[in-house]
Amino acid sequence: MNKNLKAKINANGTEIAVLSSGNENDYISLTDIAKYKNPEFPADLVKNWMRSRSTIEFLGLWEQMNNSNFKLVEFDQFKNEAGANTFVLSPQKWIANTNAIGRYKAR
């Protein structure tokens, strides 16, 4: 992904990174948003958010509408497991297994 514009917005005293390639494909840092609630371990907050069935359904619906290469079988597995105490999902695992494009791991 070629990101050529990096900016920051300030929301209630928290700086949030925004990346844009100059078209409609802008990205906002979910990790930066999570730092507002958990500055020490924001990745844990993101993983917990991704455990929810409603989150998985939302992400899956967005991908189905915007990504012709989205892997539905893998998505269905995540959706079926979501909400269970043993279910853990990281952004990296979501992207790798489903070929998702709506989220990506910032470097």
C-alpha positions as CSV (number, residue, x, y, z in Angstrom):
1,M,0.0,0.0,0.0
2,N,1.4,3.3,-1.1
3,K,0.6,5.9,1.6
4,N,2.0,9.3,0.8
5,L,0.2,11.6,3.2
6,K,0.5,11.2,6.9
7,A,-1.4,13.4,9.2
8,K,-2.5,13.5,12.8
9,I,-5.8,14.6,14.2
10,N,-6.3,15.4,17.9
11,A,-9.4,13.9,19.6
12,N,-9.8,14.8,23.3
13,G,-6.1,15.3,23.7
14,T,-5.1,12.0,21.9
15,E,-3.2,12.2,18.7
16,I,-4.5,9.8,16.0
17,A,-2.6,9.0,12.9
18,V,-4.4,9.3,9.5
19,L,-2.8,7.9,6.3
20,S,-4.1,8.8,2.9
21,S,-3.0,8.0,-0.7
22,G,-4.9,11.1,-1.9
23,N,-8.1,9.2,-2.9
24,E,-11.0,7.7,-0.9
25,N,-8.8,5.0,0.7
26,D,-7.9,6.7,3.9
27,Y,-6.9,4.8,7.1
28,I,-7.2,5.9,10.7
29,S,-5.1,4.2,13.4
30,L,-7.3,2.0,15.5
31,T,-4.3,1.5,17.8
32,D,-4.0,5.2,18.4
33,I,-7.7,5.4,19.3
34,A,-7.3,2.4,21.7
35,K,-4.4,4.3,23.4
36,Y,-7.1,6.7,24.8
37,K,-8.5,3.9,27.0
38,N,-5.4,1.8,27.5
39,P,-2.2,3.8,26.9
40,E,0.1,1.0,28.1
41,F,-1.4,-1.9,26.1
42,P,-3.6,-0.6,23.2
43,A,-3.0,-3.8,21.1
44,D,-4.9,-5.8,23.8
45,L,-7.9,-3.5,23.5
46,V,-7.9,-4.0,19.7
47,K,-7.7,-7.8,20.1
48,N,-10.6,-7.7,22.6
49,W,-12.6,-5.6,20.2
50,M,-12.0,-8.1,17.4
51,R,-13.2,-11.0,19.5
52,S,-16.8,-9.7,19.3
53,R,-19.2,-11.4,16.9
54,S,-20.7,-8.0,16.0
55,T,-17.2,-6.7,15.1
56,I,-16.5,-9.7,13.0
57,E,-19.8,-9.4,11.2
58,F,-19.2,-5.7,10.6
59,L,-15.7,-6.3,9.2
60,G,-16.9,-9.2,7.1
61,L,-19.8,-7.2,5.6
62,W,-17.5,-4.4,4.7
63,E,-15.1,-6.7,3.0
64,Q,-17.8,-8.5,1.1
65,M,-19.0,-5.2,-0.3
66,N,-15.5,-3.8,-1.1
67,N,-13.2,-6.7,-1.6
68,S,-13.7,-9.3,-4.4
69,N,-10.8,-11.4,-3.0
70,F,-12.2,-11.7,0.5
71,K,-12.1,-15.3,1.7
72,L,-15.7,-16.1,2.8
73,V,-14.9,-19.6,4.1
74,E,-12.2,-18.3,6.5
75,F,-14.6,-15.4,7.5
76,D,-17.3,-17.9,8.4
77,Q,-14.9,-19.8,10.6
78,F,-14.1,-16.6,12.5
79,K,-17.7,-15.6,12.7
80,N,-18.6,-19.1,14.2
81,E,-15.9,-18.9,16.8
82,A,-16.4,-15.2,17.7
83,G,-17.4,-14.5,21.3
84,A,-16.1,-17.8,22.7
85,N,-13.8,-17.5,25.7
86,T,-11.0,-19.2,23.7
87,F,-11.3,-17.1,20.6
88,V,-8.5,-14.6,20.0
89,L,-8.1,-12.6,16.8
90,S,-5.3,-10.1,15.9
91,P,-5.4,-7.7,13.0
92,Q,-2.5,-9.7,11.4
93,K,-4.4,-13.0,11.6
94,W,-7.6,-11.4,10.2
95,I,-5.7,-10.0,7.2
96,A,-3.6,-13.1,6.5
97,N,-6.5,-15.6,6.8
98,T,-9.3,-13.6,5.0
99,N,-7.3,-11.5,2.6
100,A,-8.9,-8.4,4.1
101,I,-8.1,-5.0,2.7
102,G,-10.1,-2.7,5.1
103,R,-7.5,-3.0,7.8
104,Y,-3.8,-3.2,7.7
105,K,-0.9,-3.4,10.1
106,A,0.9,-0.1,10.2
107,R,4.7,-0.3,10.2
